[in-house]
Amino acid sequence: MGTVIKNDSLRNWLIRYSFYFSGLVCFALGVAISVKMQHLGVHPWDVLNIALFERFGLSIGIWTVIIGFMLITVSLFVGRKYVNLGTFLNALLIGPIMDFFLWLDVLPTASFAWTDYVWLLVGIVIVGIGGGLYVSGGIGAGPRDGFMLSMAERTGLSVSKARIVVECSVLLVGYVLGGPVFLVTFLYTFIMSPIFQLSLKVFTRLKDELCHSFPGR
């Protein structure tokens, strides 16, 4: 009986982390595609990361890591319950994976034609799917989501209002630093959020089915 429980626990652990890491890779790929089409606008956090890269060097992925760990540090003081292993893994891995996809130089480049909108939409969809996939693993929230949850709890704002305040502030800083702010920047969250919600629902159900379907039972 003890062996069966251990095997079940290992299986569940492998399934959850497979969903989590696959989601991170998918998320990073979507962001990388969006970065290639940045002339149409990107997510507020990417506006900031691109601005920091263009002004101070390093890479967009490295700035993603730096900002992620800065947010984790603040969250540890404000509401540490939203910081766990998954939060650190998210902060550490998404940036380098995104840099890797950009380094491969296999992603579509901007043609400044209507096809750029198609590719940007593809990138946003992949980000939404990747977000739902890694969150469904139940390993932990990313540093940005953890930060917004912490701020919502500390200020008494709803999560949606805290997100608006934080992302508008990030967008303003990124814009002042010279980040790419265009039409899609203001539509990004509205497009991605429904895709994220749907993919989270689908992948959570799939994960639960996989975790509870054991041969011989």
Secondary structure, DSSP 8 states (H G I E B T S, - for coil): -HHHHHHHHHHHHHHHHHHHHHHHHHHHHHHHHHHHTGGG---HHHHHHHHHHHHH-S-HHHHHHHHHHHHHHHHHHHHGGG--HHHHHHHHHHHHHHHHHHHHT-S----SSTHHHHHHHHHHHHHHHHHHHHHHTTS---HHHHHHHHHHHHH---HHHHHHHHHHHHHHHHHHTT----HHHHHHHHHHHHHHHHHHHHHHHHHHHHHH--TT-
